[in-house]
Amino acid sequence: LHMGKTMKEDLTVVAKYINKLYPPEFNVFSIYAELYHNYFASQAKKNAESHLEDKDIYLLLSWVHNFYPKDMRKDHALAMELDKVKLGSLLPSSLSKKLENKYLDSEEVTVKNSLSRCLDKEIQTWKEDKEPEKLNGHFQSELLGIFVIQSIYSSQKRAEDISKAVGEELSRRLLKELPAFLRSYRDAFEDFKEKSKKHTYYKPILIANINNCWNFR
């Protein structure tokens, strides 16, 4: 953040005031821009090659795909001058792709584990001697129907915020996870239907789960 802010502010000063003090052939703005970019890129590469936590990988990818090319280089005071320089990306494409795959692998596992924990918690509520919650006057599992959908949606949204391609790839992966989760949910529900007919709230629990199907569709 500090490097980005410094680069943006300094290059704005160069574009507005310093550039016009030199003859055009000196290419003053280009020289400043290339030096700042090369340093920024070297630091980004150094970070990318070190051990990064998941949240750091996400932040670095956000800089590579969004903050740097869009927020900084498309700034109205800089865009015209920077378009002449052709600075390129903060990271080599091979390294950027490696980080994207790490992020996608981690996010896929995170969502899968989250859905599994949610189902385990839901199954546990079926065993408790209490009536399911009502949502808008109808029996429904807010935990299962809403949490699962929000988990998948928010994960897709975060990935799309990095880039369209990353978002599409995560969506493709999660489209395999959701049917697997739904099969596990169905099997657990069928097991409950067979073995828990004497449960005090057997019928409300059935209704709640049937109502969940609409949300999942």
N, C-alpha and C positions, 0 to 999 in steps of 0.2 A: 504493500500500500504506500509506504514511504517513497520507494523508488518510482512508482507510477505517478504519484502526486508531484514529485520533484521534476520528473521528466516532462510531464504535461505543462507545469507552470513555467519551467525554464524555456521550453521550446516555444511557448506562447510569447514570451519576452523576445526571443530571437526573431520570431515571425513578425511581430509588431514593430519592434524598434531596431534591433541590431542588423537585420538583413539588409535594410535600405542604406546602411552606412558603408556598405562595401559594393564594389562593382559586381554585376550579375555573374561574371565568369568565375568569381571566387567560390560560388556555390556554398555560401556560409551556412545556410539553413541545412542543406544536405549533410554537410560535415558534422554539425552538431547532432542532427537526428541519427546519423549512422553510429556515432560514438555512443550516444545514450542507448540506442537499440542494442548494440553489440554487448555493452556491459549488462544491460537488463537480461538479454538472452543468455549470457554466460552464467548469470546467477540463477535463472530459471532452470538451465540445464544441470547446474550443480545440485540444485534442490531435487530435480527429477531423478537424478542418479543416486540419491541418498535414500535411507529408509524412511518412508512416509506413512503416516497414519491415514486411514481412509478419508477423514475429513480434509486432510492436507492435499491428498490427490484430487479431491473434488475442487478445492480452492484453486489449485494450480491449473487444472483443466479449464476452470472458469476464466482464469486470466488468459490462457492461450486462445480460447475460442470466443470469449465475450468481452471482458473488460478491456483488454489491450487492443484488439482490432476494431471494436465498436465504440466503447465509451471514450477511449483515449484518441485513437487515430481518426475517428470520424467527428471529433469535436469541431465545431464550426470555425474556430480560430486556426485550426491546424490542418484540416482535411485537404484543402487545396494544395498546400505545400507538401504534405506527406504523400499525397498521391503521385507526386513527381519523383519521390525517392525510392519507392518500391522496397520497403524494408523486409518483407517476409514475415514468417511466424516467429514466435518466441522460442519454440522448440522444433528440432528436426522432426519430420513426420513419423519416422520410425519410433522415436522416443515417445512422441505424443500418442501413437497407436498403442504402445506398450502400457502407458498409463491408463488409457481408455479401457483396455482389456482388464487391467487390475481392478479398476473401478466397477466395471460391469460384473466381474466375477464376484466381487465383494457384495455388491448391491443385490445380486440374484440370491446369494446365500442368506443375506440379511432378511429379505422378504420371505424366503422359504421358511426360515426359522421362526419368523414372526407369525406366519400363518399357522404353522404347526403348534406353536404355543397358544395361539388363540383358540384353535380347535380343542386342545387339551383342556383349556379353561372352560370352554363351552360344555364339553362332555361332563366335567366336574359339576357344573350347575344343574345338569339333568339329574344327578344323583342326590341333590339336596332336596329337602322336604319343603319347597316353597314354590309359589306360583311364578311363572315367567313374567317379566316386565311387559307393560303395555306401551305401545308407541302409537300415538294418534288414535287411541281407543282399541287397538288391536294387539293381540299377543304377538310379540316379535323379539328376536334377540338382537339388541342394539350392538352388543359386542361382536357377534359373528357377522351379521348382515352388513353393518356399517363399517366396522373396523377393518375387515378384510378388503372391502372395496376401496376405502381410504388409503390403506397401506399400499395397494397396487397403484392407485391413481397418483398419490404423492411421490412415489418412487419414479414413476414415468415422468412426472412433471419436473422433478429435479434433474433427471437425465436430459430431458428436452432443453432445459435451461443451459446445459453445457453446449450441446449442438443438436441439430435435427437428426444427424446420423447416429449419434450416441443414443438419443431417445428412441429411435426406430429399432435399434439393436436390442435395447433393454425390453422394449415392448414385445419383440419377437421371443425373447427368452421367457418373459413372464407369462406369455400366452401358453407356454408349456407347463409352467408351475401351477396356474390356476386350475386346469382340468385335473391335475394330480391331486390338488387340495380338495376339489369338489368330490372326487372319487373317495378320498379318505373320509370326508364329511358324510357322504351317502352311506358308506359301509358302517360308520359309527352309529348313524341314525337308524339304520336297519337293525343293527344289533340291539339298540335301545328299544325299538318297537317290539322286538321278539321277546326280550327278557324282562321288561319293566312294566308289564300290563297292570300290575297291582300298585304301581306308583300313584300316590295321592293326586298328583297333577299330570297324570299321563296324557289326558286329552289336550289340556292347554299347551303342554310341551310339543305335542304333535302339531297343533295349530300354529304355534310360534315358528316351528321349523318350516312348515309349508309356506307360511307368509314370507320367510326369508328367500324362497325361490324367486319371488318377483324381483327382489333387489338384485339377486345374482344374474338374472336374465338381463 
